Amino acid sequence: MKKKIAIFNLNTYPEISGGSERSCIELAKALNDNGENAAVISLNAFTDGYRNFTYEGVTINKLPLLNLYWPTTKKKRNILLKAVWNIIDIANIPMALSLCIWLKKRKYDVVHTNNIKGASPWVFPMLKLFGFRVVHTTRDFYLLDRGAWYRDLNSEHNTFKLKLERLNKLWCSSFVDCVVFNSEYMQKYHTACGFFKKTEKKVIYNGFNPDVYSNKQKNNAQIKAFGYIGRLSPEKGLDLLFDNFVKFEPNAYKLIIAGATRDDFIAAFPEREDILKGRDDIDFIGIVNNITFYDKVDCVIVPSKYNEPFGRVAMEAIFMGKSVIVSEKGGLPEQIFPGVNGVVCANEDYFTAMKKITKNSKYNFETNAGQPDLTRFTLEFSAKEYLSAFNRG
């Protein structure tokens, strides 16, 4: 008998601000296409109440967040309001209870949690109290501590202060039946911090549908255009990429930046305005469809300064047949087959990495090492692995 699956994430369509929103919808769609019964459950602002609609064939339900404000808007909040919001989020039992009652009334069997901010860590013991099988995917460092996004894996993770900060989350996470890490890095990091000692564990990479990238090109021509797509937030490292790119002689190559305008960049990095004025080889194309962006570039660069749990952009580019340069942070290096589809940049030296790529025009799946096996990164493989996790117990 098939189980009814609820895929929970703080946010979802139409407010898609990161990879978790897309990953949850795509997983639900893949499961349903294979005859399963999966829906995406998320929260929204309290004033928006309960919402129910269908997107790309996936049922989406939104419940009102029981907290002081909706956390994903760009509206600035004062320090006191933020502090109170976060205190409530330590153990938002009313929200967790409301979610569990809603799920139980609709006879769900399995709850797959992702980004649990808003529902709080107490969603785990509450879900178990209501009899659900709980599968959790660590798509971020929410369960750890505030410094985990930047702290090196080999650093000291278990000082008294850090243990105290994580104590509530550590206890709550013990109620998870199966934990899924979306990279080996995430498994190592959570294990190092003492999480999920007795919990069933799996590593399942984010899944991608190769058919979406049907216009991919095996680009054997010399690299002419590098590309960046993403937010301008400091942790994404666009400033590092810019500083390294301008070491090239003007017009030797192009740098195409998607996700922001020229004015956006200057507002974020005003100290680089004078340098930018002297370069006409850097193009800002604003917010565009990701496929449109990939078609314009030969090599995609992901220069993250923080520990990316996975990093969808890199694998999307790889499926498009593009060369890729990634930061050595987090789970990004796990997507790279060195000498086959890209380079892992060491010590933030993207200039050297770009030069290395340009000297090898056959990085795009055409080296003697052969084409890499991307099966474990496909949506079909990912859905089957998740279904296995959902059906145990």
SERO-4910 file (N, C-alpha, C, O; in steps of 0.05 Angstrom, whole numbers):
BEGIN
 pado doro    nc1    nc2    nc3   cac1   cac2   cac3    cc1    cc2    cc3    oc1    oc2    oc3
  Met    A     17    -24      0      0      0      0     17     25      0     35     28     16
  Lys    A     12     43    -18     28     67    -21     23     86      3      0     88     13
  Lys    A     44    100     11     41    119     33     37    147     22     46    154      1
  Lys    A     23    162     38     18    190     31     41    207     43     46    206     67
  Ile    A     54    222     25     79    235     32     76    265     33     67    277     13
  Ala    A     83    278     55     83    307     57    112    317     57    128    309     74
  Ile    A    119    333     38    146    345     36    145    373     47    134    391     34
  Phe    A    156    377     71    154    403     84    179    420     80    201    410     83
  Asn    A    175    445     74    196    464     72    185    491     81    161    497     75
  Leu    A    201    508     94    191    534    103    177    549     80    155    560     85
  Asn    A    188    549     57    178    565     35    175    547     10    186    526      8
  Thr    A    160    557     -9    157    543    -35    146    563    -55    144    587    -50
  Tyr    A    139    553    -79    128    570   -100    105    586    -90     89    575    -74
  Pro    A    101    612    -97    117    626   -117    141    641   -105    155    655   -120
  Glu    A    145    639    -79    167    653    -66    192    635    -66    201    625    -45
  Ile    A    204    630    -89    227    613    -91    252    630    -89    259    645   -108
  Ser    A    266    627    -67    290    644    -62    315    628    -61    337    639    -59
  Gly    A    313    601    -62    337    584    -60    333    557    -71    312    551    -82
  Gly    A    353    540    -68    352    513    -80    333    494    -66    322    476    -79
  Ser    A    327    498    -40    310    479    -26    282    480    -37    269    459    -40
  Glu    A    272    504    -45    245    506    -56    243    491    -82    223    476    -86
  Arg    A    262    494    -99    261    480   -125    264    450   -121    250    434   -134
  Ser    A    283    442   -103    288    413    -99    263    399    -88    257    377    -96
  Cys    A    248    412    -70    225    399    -58    203    396    -79    190    375    -81
  Ile    A    198    416    -96    178    414   -117    185    393   -137    168    377   -145
  Glu    A    210    393   -145    219    373   -165    218    345   -155    211    326   -170
  Leu    A    224    341   -129    222    314   -118    193    305   -117    187    282   -124
  Ala    A    175    323   -108    147    316   -107    136    309   -134    121    289   -137
  Lys    A    144    324   -154    135    319   -182    145    292   -192    130    277   -204
  Ala    A    170    286   -186    182    261   -195    168    237   -181    163    217   -194
  Leu    A    162    240   -156    148    218   -141    120    214   -153    112    191   -157
  Asn    A    106    236   -158     79    234   -169     79    222   -197     61    207   -204
  Asp    A     99    230   -213    101    219   -240    105    189   -240    100    175   -259
  Asn    A    115    179   -217    119    150   -214     97    136   -198    100    114   -188
  Gly    A     74    150   -196     51    138   -184     48    141   -154     30    130   -142
  Glu    A     66    157   -142     64    161   -113     45    184   -106     34    197   -124
  Asn    A     41    189    -81     22    209    -72     37    229    -54     38    225    -30
  Ala    A     49    249    -66     66    268    -51     56    297    -56     47    303    -78
  Ala    A     57    313    -35     50    341    -37     70    357    -22     84    347     -4
  Val    A     72    383    -29     90    401    -15     75    418      5     54    430     -2
  Ile    A     84    418     30     71    433     51     91    455     60    115    449     65
  Ser    A     82    479     62    100    500     71     84    520     88     61    516     94
  Leu    A     98    541     97     85    562    113     83    588     96     96    590     76
  Asn    A     68    606    106     68    633     95     60    653    117     55    645    139
  Ala    A     60    678    110     54    699    130     27    693    143      8    684    130
  Phe    A     25    699    169      0    693    184    -24    706    171    -46    695    171
  Thr    A    -20    730    161    -43    745    149    -53    733    123    -75    739    114
  Asp    A    -36    715    111    -45    701     86    -62    676     92    -74    665     74
  Gly    A    -62    668    117    -79    645    125    -71    619    111    -47    615    106
  Tyr    A    -91    602    106    -87    576     93    -90    579     63   -109    592     54
  Arg    A    -72    567     48    -74    569     19    -70    541      7    -56    524     18
  Asn    A    -84    536    -15    -82    510    -29    -83    515    -59   -102    527    -69
  Phe    A    -63    504    -73    -63    508   -103    -45    486   -115    -32    471   -101
  Thr    A    -45    485   -141    -29    466   -156     -8    480   -173    -15    500   -186
  Tyr    A     16    471   -172     37    482   -189     53    459   -202     64    442   -188
  Glu    A     54    460   -229     67    439   -244     58    411   -236     74    392   -235
  Gly    A     32    409   -231     20    383   -224     24    375   -195     15    353   -187
  Val    A     37    392   -179     42    385   -151     23    401   -133     20    425   -136
  Thr    A      9    387   -115     -8    401    -95     10    415    -75     28    403    -63
  Ile    A      4    441    -71     19    457    -51     -1    468    -31    -21    480    -38
  Asn    A      5    463     -5    -11    474     16      7    492     34     29    485     40
  Lys    A     -4    515     41     10    534     58     -6    539     83    -30    544     82
  Leu    A      8    538    106     -4    543    132      6    570    143     29    577    137
  Pro    A    -10    584    159     -1    609    170     21    605    191     18    588    209
  Leu    A     42    620    189     64    619    209     56    632    235     48    655    235
  Leu    A     59    618    257     52    629    283     77    640    296     89    628    313
  Asn    A     84    664    286    107    679    297    102    708    291     82    715    279
  Leu    A    121    725    299    116    754    297    115    765    269    102    785    264
  Tyr    A    130    753    251    130    763    223    140    741    205    150    720    213
  Trp    A    137    746    179    146    727    158    175    732    153    183    755    145
  Pro    A    193    712    156    222    717    157    236    721    130    259    729    130
  Thr    A    224    715    107    238    715     82    235    741     66    245    743     44
  Thr    A    220    760     76    217    785     62    242    802     66    258    798     84
  Lys    A    246    822     48    269    839     50    265    862     69    283    879     74
  Lys    A    242    864     81    236    885    100    254    883    124    257    862    136
  Lys    A    266    905    132    285    905    155    269    905    181    249    919    184
  Arg    A    279    889    199    266    887    226    286    897    247    310    894    244
  Asn    A    276    909    268    294    919    288    305    895    305    294    873    304
  Ile    A    327    900    318    342    879    332    325    865    353    326    841    355
  Leu    A    309    880    368    292    868    388    272    849    376    267    827    387
  Leu    A    259    857    354    239    841    341    251    815    331    240    793    333
  Lys    A    275    817    319    289    794    310    296    775    333    293    750    330
  Ala    A    305    786    355    312    770    378    288    754    388    290    730    394
  Val    A    265    767    390    241    754    400    232    732    380    225    710    388
  Trp    A    234    738    354    226    718    334    243    693    337    233    671    336
  Asn    A    269    697    340    288    674    342    284    659    368    288    634    369
  Ile    A    277    673    390    271    659    415    247    641    412    247    618    421
  Ile    A    226    651    399    202    635    394    209    611    377    199    589    381
  Asp    A    227    615    357    235    593    339    252    571    352    256    550    340
  Ile    A    261    576    375    276    555    390    257    531    396    265    508    393
  Ala    A    233    538    403    213    517    410    185    527    403    170    533    421
  Asn    A    180    529    377    154    540    369    133    517    370    124    508    349
  Ile    A    126    509    394    108    486    397     81    491    385     69    473    373
  Pro    A     69    515    388     43    520    375     44    516    345     25    504    334
  Met    A     65    524    332     67    520    303     71    491    296     58    480    278
  Ala    A     88    477    311     93    449    306     67    433    311     61    414    296
  Leu    A     53    440    332     28    426    338      7    431    317     -7    412    309
  Ser    A      5    455    308    -14    462    287     -9    447    261    -27    437    248
  Leu    A     17    445    254     25    430    230     18    401    233      7    389    214
  Cys    A     24    389    256     19    360    260    -11    354    259    -19    334    247
  Ile    A    -27    370    271    -56    366    271    -66    368    242    -83    351    234
  Trp    A    -57    387    227    -65    391    199    -57    366    183    -74    357    167
  Leu    A    -33    356    186    -24    332    171    -39    307    179    -46    291    162
  Lys    A    -44    304    205    -59    281    215    -87    280    204    -97    258    197
  Lys    A   -100    302    203   -128    303    193   -129    295    164   -149    284    155
  Arg    A   -107    299    149   -106    292    121    -93    266    116    -88    258     93
  Lys    A    -88    251    137    -79    223    137    -53    219    122    -50    200    107
  Tyr    A    -34    237    126     -7    232    116      7    211    132      2    208    156
  Asp    A     25    196    119     40    174    133     68    182    138     79    177    160
  Val    A     81    196    119    109    203    120    111    233    117     98    246    101
  Val    A    128    245    134    134    274    132    163    277    126    180    270    143
  His    A    169    288    103    197    293     95    203    323    100    194    340     85
  Thr    A    217    329    122    224    356    128    250    365    115    268    349    110
  Asn    A    251    391    108    274    402     95    283    426    111    296    423    132
  Asn    A    277    450    102    283    474    118    261    477    138    238    484    131
  Ile    A    267    473    164    247    472    185    245    499    200    230    501    220
  Lys    A    260    519    192    257    545    204    228    553    204    214    550    183
  Gly    A    218    564    226    189    571    227    174    550    243    159    556    261
  Ala    A    178    524    235    165    502    250    181    496    274    171    483    293
  Ser    A    207    504    275    226    500    297    235    471    299    222    453    289
  Pro    A    256    466    314    266    438    317    246    420    331    247    396    329
  Trp    A    227    432    346    207    417    360    187    404    342    170    388    351
  Val    A    189    409    316    172    395    297    178    365    297    161    349    292
  Phe    A    204    358    302    211    330    302    198    313    324    184    294    317
  Pro    A    201    320    349    187    305    370    157    306    367    143    286    374
  Met    A    146    328    358    117    330    355    107    311    333     86    298    336
  Leu    A    122    310    311    114    291    289    115    262    298     97    247    291
  Lys    A    135    255    314    136    228    325    113    222    344    102    201    344
  Leu    A    106    243    360     84    240    379     58    234    364     41    219    374
  Phe    A     55    244    340     31    240    324     33    215    306     15    209    291
  Gly    A     56    201    308     58    175    294     68    175    266     65    156    251
  Phe    A     79    197    257     90    199    229    118    186    227    133    186    247
  Arg    A    125    176    204    152    170    198    166    196    190    156    209    172
  Val    A    188    202    202    201    228    197    227    224    182    246    211    192
  Val    A    229    235    158    254    235    142    262    264    139    246    281    130
  His    A    286    270    147    295    298    146    320    301    127    338    285    129
  Thr    A    319    321    110    342    327     93    355    353    103    342    374    106
  Thr    A    381    351    108    397    374    117    405    391     93    427    387     83
  Arg    A    388    410     85    395    427     63    409    453     71    417    469     55
  Asp    A    412    457     97    426    480    108    437    473    135    437    449    143
  Phe    A    448    493    149    461    488    175    443    496    198    453    502    220
  Tyr    A    417    497    194    399    506    214    402    491    241    399    503    262
  Leu    A    407    465    239    409    449    263    434    453    279    436    446    302
  Leu    A    454    465    266    480    469    279    480    496    293    463    501    310
  Asp    A    500    512    288    503    538    301    509    559    281    514    553    257
  Arg    A    508    584    289    510    606    270    537    607    256    538    618    234
  Gly    A    558    596    267    584    597    254    589    575    235    610    575    222
  Ala    A    571    556    233    575    532    217    578    538    187    591    523    172
  Trp    A    565    560    178    566    566    150    594    572    141    601    569    117
  Tyr    A    611    581    159    638    590    151    660    574    164    683    574    155
  Arg    A    654    560    186    675    546    200    685    522    185    669    507    173
  Asp    A    711    518    185    723    496    170    716    469    183    712    468    207
  Leu    A    714    449    167    706    423    177    726    412    198    718    397    216
  Asn    A    751    420    195    771    410    214    774    428    239    792    423    256
  Ser    A    757    448    241    759    465    265    746    452    289    736    430    287
  Glu    A    748    465    312    736    455    337    707    461    336    698    484    337
  His    A    691    440    336    662    443    334    648    439    361    624    445    364
  Asn    A    662    430    381    649    421    405    658    434    430    662    422    451
  Thr    A    662    461    428    668    476    452    642    476    469    620    470    460
  Phe    A    645    484    494    622    484    512    601    503    502    577    497    502
  Lys    A    609    527    492    591    546    481    575    536    457    551    539    456
  Leu    A    588    522    439    575    512    415    556    489    423    534    487    412
  Lys    A    565    472    441    547    450    450    522    461    463    500    450    458
  Leu    A    525    481    479    502    493    492    483    506    472    459    503    474
  Glu    A    494    518    451    478    531    431    462    510    415    440    516    405
  Arg    A    473    486    412    460    465    396    443    445    413    430    428    401
  Leu    A    444    448    439    432    427    456    403    421    450    395    398    448
  Asn    A    387    442    447    358    438    441    354    424    414    338    406    412
  Lys    A    369    432    394    367    420    368    377    391    367    367    374    353
  Leu    A    398    386    383    410    360    384    389    340    395    386    318    385
  Trp    A    376    348    417    355    330    429    332    326    409    323    304    405
  Cys    A    322    348    398    299    346    380    305    328    356    288    313    347
  Ser    A    329    330    345    336    315    321    338    285    326    338    270    307
  Ser    A    340    277    351    342    249    357    316    234    350    315    209    350
  Phe    A    294    249    345    268    237    339    265    232    309    245    221    300
  Val    A    285    239    293    284    234    264    289    205    258    308    193    269
  Asp    A    273    192    241    276    164    235    298    159    215    314    140    217
  Cys    A    301    177    195    321    174    174    330    202    167    314    219    160
  Val    A    356    207    167    367    233    159    381    230    132    396    211    128
  Val    A    375    249    114    387    249     88    405    273     86    397    296     92
  Phe    A    430    269     77    448    291     73    451    295     43    453    276     28
  Asn    A    450    320     34    452    324      5    480    327     -5    485    335    -28
  Ser    A    499    320     12    527    317      4    542    302     26    533    302     49
  Glu    A    564    290     19    580    276     39    591    296     60    595    290     83
  Tyr    A    596    320     50    606    341     68    586    347     90    594    349    114
  Met    A    560    348     84    540    353    104    539    330    124    534    335    148
  Gln    A    543    306    115    543    283    134    566    286    153    563    282    177
  Lys    A    590    292    142    614    294    159    611    317    179    619    314    202
  Tyr    A    599    339    170    596    363    188    577    357    211    583    363    234
  His    A    554    346    205    534    340    226    544    319    245    539    320    269
  Thr    A    558    299    234    570    278    251    590    290    270    592    283    293
  Ala    A    607    308    259    628    321    276    615    337    299    628    340    320
  Cys    A    591    346    295    578    362    315    560    345    333    545    356    350
  Gly    A    561    319    330    547    301    348    519    294    341    505    282    357
  Phe    A    510    301    317    482    296    309    478    268    297    496    257    285
  Phe    A    454    258    301    444    234    287    461    209    293    465    193    274
  Lys    A    470    206    317    487    183    324    473    156    319    486    137    310
  Lys    A    448    154    326    433    129    325    412    129    303    395    112    302
  Thr    A    414    149    285    393    152    264    403    139    238    426    140    231
  Glu    A    384    127    224    390    117    197    399    140    179    387    161    179
  Lys    A    421    135    164    433    157    148    435    149    119    441    126    112
  Lys    A    431    169    102    435    166     73    446    192     61    440    213     71
  Val    A    462    189     41    471    212     25    456    211     -2    460    193    -18
  Ile    A    439    231     -7    425    232    -32    429    260    -43    420    280    -32
  Tyr    A    443    262    -66    448    288    -78    423    300    -89    404    285    -96
  Asn    A    422    326    -92    399    339   -105    396    327   -133    416    323   -147
  Gly    A    371    321   -141    367    309   -167    360    329   -188    347    349   -183
  Phe    A    369    323   -213    364    341   -236    352    324   -259    360    301   -263
  Asn    A    334    336   -273    322    323   -296    338    330   -321    337    352   -331
  Pro    A    352    310   -332    369    316   -356    353    327   -380    363    341   -396
  Asp    A    326    320   -381    310    330   -403    307    360   -403    303    372   -424
  Val    A    310    372   -380    308    402   -378    331    415   -392    329    437   -402
  Tyr    A    353    400   -394    377    411   -406    382    398   -434    405    392   -441
  Ser    A    360    394   -448    362    380   -474    377    395   -495    386    383   -515
  Asn    A    380    421   -491    395    438   -511    424    441   -502    438    460   -511
  Lys    A    434    423   -485    461    425   -476    480    421   -499    474    408   -519
  Gln    A    503    434   -497    523    433   -519    549    422   -508    557    428   -486
  Lys    A    562    405   -524    589    397   -517    608    418   -530    615    416   -553
  Asn    A    615    437   -514    629    460   -524    659    455   -525    672    457   -505
  Asn    A    669    448   -549    697    443   -552    713    467   -560    737    466   -563
  Ala    A    699    489   -564    713    513   -573    728    525   -550    724    519   -527
  Gln    A    747    543   -556    762    556   -536    744    573   -518    725    585   -527
  Ile    A    750    572   -492    734    587   -473    735    617   -479    757    629   -481
  Lys    A    712    630   -482    711    658   -488    695    674   -467    701    697   -462
  Ala    A    676    661   -454    659    675   -435    656    659   -409    647    636   -409
  Phe    A    663    672   -387    658    661   -361    631    672   -351    622    693   -360
  Gly    A    618    657   -333    592    666   -323    588    662   -294    598    643   -282
  Tyr    A    572    679   -282    563    677   -254    533    682   -253    523    701   -266
  Ile    A    518    665   -239    490    669   -235    483    666   -206    490    646   -193
  Gly    A    469    685   -194    462    683   -166    459    710   -153    459    731   -166
  Arg    A    456    709   -127    451    734   -112    477    750   -108    499    739   -113
  Leu    A    474    775   -100    498    792    -95    506    791    -65    524    806    -57
  Ser    A    494    774    -49    501    772    -21    530    766    -17    541    750    -33
  Pro    A    543    777      3    572    774      6    582    746      6    604    740     -4
  Glu    A    567    727     18    576    700     20    578    685     -7    591    665     -9
  Lys    A    565    696    -27    566    683    -53    592    688    -69    598    674    -88
  Gly    A    607    708    -61    635    711    -71    638    724    -98    659    721   -111
  Leu    A    617    739   -107    620    752   -133    643    773   -133    656    777   -153
  Asp    A    647    785   -110    669    804   -108    696    791   -113    714    803   -125
  Leu    A    699    766   -103    724    751   -107    727    745   -137    749    749   -148
  Leu    A    706    737   -150    707    731   -179    714    756   -194    731    755   -212
  Phe    A    701    778   -188    707    803   -202    736    811   -199    749    818   -219
  Asp    A    747    810   -175    775    818   -170    794    801   -185    815    810   -193
  Asn    A    788    775   -188    805    757   -203    802    760   -233    822    759   -248
  Phe    A    778    765   -242    774    768   -271    788    792   -282    799    791   -304
  Val    A    788    815   -267    800    839   -278    830    838   -279    843    857   -288
  Lys    A    842    816   -270    871    811   -273    877    804   -302    900    808   -311
  Phe    A    857    795   -317    861    790   -346    863    817   -361    851    837   -352
  Glu    A    877    817   -382    878    841   -399    849    847   -409    834    828   -415
  Pro    A    841    872   -411    814    878   -421    807    865   -447    824    865   -466
  Asn    A    783    854   -448    772    841   -472    786    815   -480    782    805   -502
  Ala    A    803    804   -463    814    778   -468    792    757   -466    791    738   -482
  Tyr    A    774    761   -447    750    743   -444    727    761   -435    730    785   -431
  Lys    A    703    749   -433    680    763   -423    672    750   -397    676    727   -392
  Leu    A    660    767   -379    647    757   -355    618    765   -356    612    789   -356
  Ile    A    600    746   -356    572    751   -357    560    745   -330    562    723   -320
  Ile    A    546    765   -319    535    763   -292    505    764   -293    493    784   -303
  Ala    A    492    743   -284    463    741   -284    453    742   -255    466    734   -236
  Gly    A    429    753   -252    417    755   -225    419    783   -214    407    789   -193
  Ala    A    433    801   -228    436    828   -218    442    847   -241    452    838   -262
  Thr    A    437    872   -237    443    893   -257    470    906   -249    480    901   -228
  Arg    A    480    922   -268    504    937   -262    500    956   -238    518    958   -221
  Asp    A    477    968   -236    472    986   -214    470    970   -187    480    980   -167
  Asp    A    459    947   -188    458    930   -165    486    923   -155    492    925   -131
  Phe    A    504    917   -173    531    910   -166    546    934   -154    559    931   -133
  Ile    A    542    957   -166    555    981   -155    545    988   -127    560    997   -110
  Ala    A    519    984   -123    507    989    -97    518    970    -76    522    977    -53
  Ala    A    523    945    -84    533    925    -66    563    928    -61    573    923    -39
  Phe    A    578    935    -82    607    938    -80    616    965    -91    630    965   -112
  Pro    A    610    986    -78    616   1013    -89    646   1018    -93    653   1034   -110
  Glu    A    663   1005    -78    691   1009    -80    702    998   -107    726   1003   -113
  Arg    A    686    983   -121    695    972   -147    684    987   -171    688    978   -194
  Glu    A    670   1008   -166    657   1023   -188    678   1034   -208    674   1032   -232
  Asp    A    700   1046   -198    720   1057   -216    732   1036   -234    738   1041   -257
  Ile    A    737   1013   -222    749    991   -238    729    982   -260    737    977   -283
  Leu    A    704    980   -252    683    971   -271    680    991   -294    676    982   -317
  Lys    A    684   1017   -289    681   1037   -310    702   1033   -332    697   1040   -355
  Gly    A    725   1021   -325    746   1017   -345    744    991   -359    762    984   -375
  Arg    A    723    975   -355    720    949   -368    694    948   -383    673    954   -373
  Asp    A    696    941   -409    672    936   -424    669    906   -431    653    899   -449
  Asp    A    684    889   -416    682    861   -421    666    847   -398    667    822   -395
  Ile    A    652    862   -382    636    851   -361    607    859   -366    600    883   -365
  Asp    A    590    840   -371    562    845   -378    543    836   -356    546    814   -345
  Phe    A    525    853   -348    504    847   -329    478    842   -344    469    860   -358
  Ile    A    466    819   -341    442    813   -356    417    810   -339    396    803   -348
  Gly    A    420    817   -313    397    817   -295    386    790   -289    400    769   -292
  Ile    A    361    789   -282    348    764   -275    338    751   -301    321    762   -315
  Val    A    348    727   -307    341    713   -332    336    684   -325    344    674   -304
  Asn    A    323    670   -343    320    641   -341    348    628   -340    366    636   -355
  Asn    A    352    608   -323    378    596   -320    388    584   -346    412    585   -351
  Ile    A    371    572   -361    379    560   -387    389    581   -406    409    577   -420
  Thr    A    375    604   -406    384    626   -423    412    635   -415    429    640   -433
  Phe    A    417    636   -389    444    644   -380    465    624   -389    486    631   -399
  Tyr    A    460    598   -384    480    577   -391    487    578   -421    509    572   -429
  Asp    A    467    584   -437    472    585   -466    491    608   -474    502    608   -496
  Lys    A    494    628   -457    511    651   -463    540    648   -455    557    664   -462
  Val    A    546    627   -439    573    625   -427    586    598   -434    572    579   -443
  Asp    A    612    597   -431    627    573   -436    636    559   -410    640    535   -409
  Cys    A    639    575   -390    648    565   -364    633    579   -341    632    604   -341
  Val    A    621    564   -323    607    576   -300    624    574   -275    637    554   -270
  Ile    A    624    596   -260    640    597   -236    622    601   -212    604    618   -211
  Val    A    627    584   -191    612    585   -166    632    592   -144    644    574   -133
  Pro    A    636    618   -138    658    626   -120    650    629    -91    659    648    -77
  Ser    A    633    612    -81    622    615    -54    643    617    -32    663    603    -32
  Lys    A    639    636    -14    657    640      9    649    622     33    665    617     51
  Tyr    A    625    613     32    615    597     55    612    568     47    615    561     23
  Asn    A    606    551     66    604    523     61    577    516     48    557    511     61
  Glu    A    577    515     22    553    507      7    546    478     14    562    461     10
  Pro    A    522    473     24    514    446     29    515    428      4    524    405      5
  Phe    A    507    440    -19    509    426    -45    517    446    -67    539    444    -78
  Gly    A    498    463    -74    503    483    -95    492    474   -121    507    462   -137
  Arg    A    467    481   -127    454    471   -151    465    482   -177    465    468   -197
  Val    A    475    506   -177    485    519   -201    506    503   -215    507    500   -239
  Ala    A    525    492   -199    547    477   -210    537    453   -226    546    448   -248
  Met    A    518    437   -214    509    413   -228    491    420   -251    492    406   -272
  Glu    A    475    442   -250    460    450   -273    478    456   -296    473    448   -319
  Ala    A    500    470   -291    519    477   -312    532    452   -324    536    451   -348
  Ile    A    538    433   -307    550    408   -316    531    393   -334    540    383   -355
  Phe    A    506    392   -327    486    379   -344    483    394   -371    475    382   -391
  Met    A    489    420   -371    488    435   -395    513    432   -412    516    443   -434
  Gly    A    532    416   -402    557    411   -417    577    433   -414    595    435   -431
  Lys    A    575    450   -393    593    472   -390    616    464   -371    613    447   -353
  Ser    A    639    476   -375    661    474   -356    652    489   -331    637    508   -332
  Val    A    662    480   -308    654    492   -282    679    496   -265    696    479   -263
  Ile    A    680    519   -252    700    525   -231    685    529   -205    667    546   -204
  Val    A    691    514   -184    677    517   -159    696    523   -136    720    517   -138
  Ser    A    686    536   -116    700    540    -91    706    513    -78    692    494    -84
  Glu    A    725    512    -61    732    488    -47    715    485    -22    720    468     -5
  Lys    A    694    502    -19    678    502      5    655    482      3    642    479    -18
  Gly    A    649    469     26    626    452     29    625    429      9    645    416      4
  Gly    A    600    424     -1    596    401    -19    601    406    -48    598    388    -64
  Leu    A    610    430    -55    615    437    -83    635    418    -97    630    409   -119
  Pro    A    658    412    -84    678    395    -98    668    367   -105    679    355   -123
  Glu    A    647    358    -91    637    331    -97    624    329   -124    619    307   -134
  Gln    A    618    351   -136    605    351   -163    625    352   -186    618    348   -209
  Ile    A    650    356   -179    670    361   -199    687    335   -204    696    323   -185
  Phe    A    690    329   -230    709    308   -238    733    323   -249    733    330   -273
  Pro    A    754    327   -233    777    343   -242    789    334   -268    794    310   -272
  Gly    A    792    353   -286    803    346   -312    783    336   -332    789    331   -355
  Val    A    758    333   -323    737    323   -340    716    345   -344    709    351   -367
  Asn    A    706    356   -322    685    376   -326    691    402   -311    674    420   -310
  Gly    A    714    404   -298    720    429   -285    743    429   -266    760    410   -266
  Val    A    744    449   -249    767    454   -231    756    462   -204    737    478   -202
  Val    A    768    452   -183    762    462   -156    783    483   -149    807    477   -150
  Cys    A    774    507   -144    792    530   -140    804    529   -112    789    527    -92
  Ala    A    830    531   -110    843    531    -84    850    559    -75    858    576    -92
  Asn    A    847    565    -49    856    590    -38    844    615    -51    857    636    -51
  Glu    A    820    612    -61    805    635    -74    821    647    -97    816    670   -104
  Asp    A    838    631   -110    853    641   -132    839    634   -158    847    615   -173
  Tyr    A    818    648   -164    802    642   -188    816    650   -214    809    640   -235
  Phe    A    834    668   -212    850    676   -236    865    652   -246    865    646   -270
  Thr    A    879    638   -228    894    614   -236    875    592   -247    881    579   -266
  Ala    A    852    589   -233    833    569   -242    822    575   -270    819    557   -286
  Met    A    816    601   -275    806    608   -301    827    604   -323    821    595   -345
  Lys    A    852    610   -316    873    606   -336    876    576   -342    881    568   -365
  Lys    A    873    559   -321    875    531   -325    854    520   -344    859    504   -361
  Ile    A    829    530   -340    807    522   -357    812    531   -386    807    516   -404
  Thr    A    821    556   -390    825    566   -417    846    551   -432    846    550   -457
  Lys    A    866    540   -418    887    525   -431    879    497   -439    893    483   -454
  Asn    A    856    488   -429    847    461   -436    819    464   -447    799    463   -433
  Ser    A    817    466   -473    791    471   -487    774    446   -487    751    448   -496
  Lys    A    784    423   -478    769    399   -479    759    390   -451    755    367   -446
  Tyr    A    755    410   -433    745    403   -407    716    393   -408    708    379   -390
  Asn    A    702    401   -428    673    395   -428    667    367   -436    657    362   -458
  Phe    A    672    348   -419    666    320   -422    681    306   -445    673    285   -454
  Glu    A    703    318   -455    716    307   -478    745    299   -473    760    296   -492
  Thr    A    753    297   -448    780    289   -442    784    259   -444    764    244   -448
  Asn    A    808    250   -442    813    222   -444    801    206   -420    798    182   -422
  Ala    A    795    221   -399    782    208   -376    754    199   -382    742    183   -366
  Gly    A    743    208   -404    716    200   -412    694    216   -399    700    234   -382
  Gln    A    670    211   -406    647    225   -396    640    215   -368    638    191   -364
  Pro    A    637    233   -348    631    224   -321    603    213   -318    585    220   -333
  Asp    A    600    194   -299    574    183   -294    559    201   -275    566    204   -252
  Leu    A    538    213   -285    522    232   -270    496    220   -259    479    235   -250
  Thr    A    494    194   -260    470    181   -252    460    189   -224    436    194   -220
  Arg    A    478    190   -205    470    195   -177    461    224   -173    451    231   -152
  Phe    A    464    241   -194    454    268   -193    428    272   -208    418    294   -210
  Thr    A    417    250   -219    392    253   -234    368    252   -215    369    240   -194
  Leu    A    346    264   -224    322    265   -208    310    237   -205    299    230   -184
  Glu    A    312    221   -225    301    194   -224    315    177   -202    302    163   -187
  Phe    A    342    179   -201    357    165   -181    350    175   -153    346    160   -135
  Ser    A    349    202   -151    344    214   -125    316    206   -115    313    200    -91
  Ala    A    296    206   -132    269    199   -124    267    170   -114    253    164    -94
  Lys    A    281    152   -127    281    124   -119    294    121    -92    285    105    -75
  Glu    A    316    135    -87    330    134    -62    312    145    -39    311    134    -17
  Tyr    A    299    167    -45    281    179    -25    257    160    -19    249    157      4
  Leu    A    246    147    -40    224    129    -36    232    106    -18    216     97     -1
  Ser    A    257     97    -21    267     76     -3    268     86     26    261     71     44
  Ala    A    276    111     30    277    122     57    249    125     68    244    121     92
  Phe    A    230    133     52    203    137     61    189    111     69    173    110     87
  Asn    A    195     90     54    181     64     58    192     46     80    179     26     86
  Arg    A    214     53     91    225     37    113    210     42    139    196     62    141
  Gly    A    212     24    157    200     28    183    172     16    184    159     18    205
***
